[in-house]
């Protein structure tokens, strides 16, 4: 191989805009052996970028990831300037200036007059039209989008954005660069938000609107999405990290393009931004922080009061669980492991015995993995009494149903519980999408009825959504919150409306992912990769849909659409077609993907 072909394609790279993102990009490039020209009109920003690189490389030396000589080489490759003329020698220019057409267009006009004809110009925008920026450049075929994610050194995803004007050779060049930087490039077309932010910001917007409507506290919204979906951060904390003003700008661009009301920025985003409460960088946003730039949250007037101030709950020593499926047996195991006597009732004694046997297998797996002693497993199983009739619930203090997600089935069961359970017993439904009040009203004691939405698998998942109706008594609410703590779960409070917190935020996001595929904007693999690498999601949306079940997902989306009447929530036709074809996900061997039969 000759010397020229062995050289990196983009050896000298200019980064215009040395804020957090620009500084991170410069660090990754310098560490990868590139000559980096950092440009910012602010000398302070340029000095801060140099200091940041010095501190980051010093930490690497302390952790023995770099030698002192390697650190000196990295620092020598980074030079800063305050004039765009410094970009004249660059093979590639990456601009990450503020999200404004006027600012970015001015940068591109000045770069056109400075750089070589073959220099590639990349915009780091995540909201503005790459096509529009390219069209106003003197060399539109050399303009594309290169969207990194923050923090750049840690995040693997880079979206490579081309438009109808972009030359394929330019795309190939920056894609190869991204790989050489150790990143995972995903090729996408030009639309606001691209893939990752296109899905992420709609979800963040819905969370802001949910908080603004006082449906749930900021702490409960964030905890619900972290614990219920395995996300690294809750949506409101993430908005504070991104910047509330930035989020509003992205959403405004998305709404201008899509006209989808789900992208219309929630008014609270504008109110916070106009008040200068942009999040961590200003010291206050949805939360209050120790100081501007700090990530340490401090108490403020909206911080919830101590749970002990809720009032006293009712005494609970015995629990009835109705159902024989995975959720019912999981919930029964949770209560029994926490010391409660449990009656597990199914349609027949045989089904109840089978459900108890399933719990025994689950406990056996925990023992084999060293998570539980054999003695504790035996004691847990000994606390569970299988029963073939709800009559066995006559003395329980709390009855929890975990039967089919069918309103008529649940109403019939609650009518039976009303006759069987003693006065003062708390009656709880585990519904994930049906109105709790609809099952409460078939009883003579709706004040005793509440929602306790566990997540599957119940023994492992820490979240329980506690759903009060307008008729639920205060001491019933206090009882369930106390019980959640006793069984080592995290309760979050929400009102009785479709989807509660988690599903109301999760399923519109999943639906939007399906629409991206329908519109041929991106593939299943590209979207799943983007959300895992760019958003820190444990699973991509299509992986998750196939696990949850496409029939279950469709049913929840229909309930959300019926409740909120928003056209943007209408289930995707592709999802409906797959369900009609019997392609329900992993359980049938085929959903969005095909799976090997076991």
HELIX and SHEET records of a PDB file:
HELIX    1   1 UNK A    3  UNK A    6  1                                   4    
HELIX    2   2 UNK A   20  UNK A   31  1                                  12    
HELIX    3   3 UNK A   43  UNK A   62  1                                  20    
HELIX    4   4 UNK A   68  UNK A   76  1                                   9    
HELIX    5   5 UNK A   84  UNK A   89  5                                   6    
HELIX    6   6 UNK A  101  UNK A  112  1                                  12    
HELIX    7   7 UNK A  130  UNK A  135  1                                   6    
HELIX    8   8 UNK A  140  UNK A  142  5                                   3    
HELIX    9   9 UNK A  168  UNK A  180  1                                  13    
HELIX   10  10 UNK A  196  UNK A  212  1                                  17    
HELIX   11  11 UNK A  218  UNK A  229  1                                  12    
HELIX   12  12 UNK A  235  UNK A  242  1                                   8    
HELIX   13  13 UNK A  244  UNK A  258  1                                  15    
HELIX   14  14 UNK A  261  UNK A  263  5                                   3    
HELIX   15  15 UNK A  267  UNK A  274  1                                   8    
HELIX   16  16 UNK A  280  UNK A  282  5                                   3    
HELIX   17  17 UNK A  307  UNK A  310  5                                   4    
HELIX   18  18 UNK A  326  UNK A  337  1                                  12    
HELIX   19  19 UNK A  349  UNK A  368  1                                  20    
HELIX   20  20 UNK A  374  UNK A  382  1                                   9    
HELIX   21  21 UNK A  390  UNK A  393  5                                   4    
HELIX   22  22 UNK A  407  UNK A  420  1                                  14    
HELIX   23  23 UNK A  436  UNK A  440  1                                   5    
HELIX   24  24 UNK A  446  UNK A  448  5                                   3    
HELIX   25  25 UNK A  474  UNK A  486  1                                  13    
HELIX   26  26 UNK A  502  UNK A  518  1                                  17    
HELIX   27  27 UNK A  524  UNK A  535  1                                  12    
HELIX   28  28 UNK A  541  UNK A  548  1                                   8    
HELIX   29  29 UNK A  550  UNK A  564  1                                  15    
HELIX   30  30 UNK A  567  UNK A  569  5                                   3    
HELIX   31  31 UNK A  573  UNK A  580  1                                   8    
HELIX   32  32 UNK A  586  UNK A  588  5                                   3    
SHEET    1   A 8 UNK A  78  UNK A  81  0                                        
SHEET    2   A 8 UNK A  35  UNK A  39  1                                        
SHEET    3   A 8 UNK A  12  UNK A  16  1                                        
SHEET    4   A 8 UNK A  92  UNK A  95  1                                        
SHEET    5   A 8 UNK A 120  UNK A 123  1                                        
SHEET    6   A 8 UNK A 143  UNK A 148  1                                        
SHEET    7   A 8 UNK A 157  UNK A 161 -1                                        
SHEET    8   A 8 UNK A 184  UNK A 188  1                                        
SHEET    1   B 2 UNK A 288  UNK A 289  0                                        
SHEET    2   B 2 UNK A 297  UNK A 298 -1                                        
SHEET    1   C 8 UNK A 384  UNK A 387  0                                        
SHEET    2   C 8 UNK A 341  UNK A 345  1                                        
SHEET    3   C 8 UNK A 318  UNK A 322  1                                        
SHEET    4   C 8 UNK A 398  UNK A 401  1                                        
SHEET    5   C 8 UNK A 426  UNK A 429  1                                        
SHEET    6   C 8 UNK A 449  UNK A 454  1                                        
SHEET    7   C 8 UNK A 463  UNK A 468 -1                                        
SHEET    8   C 8 UNK A 490  UNK A 495  1                                        
END                                                                             
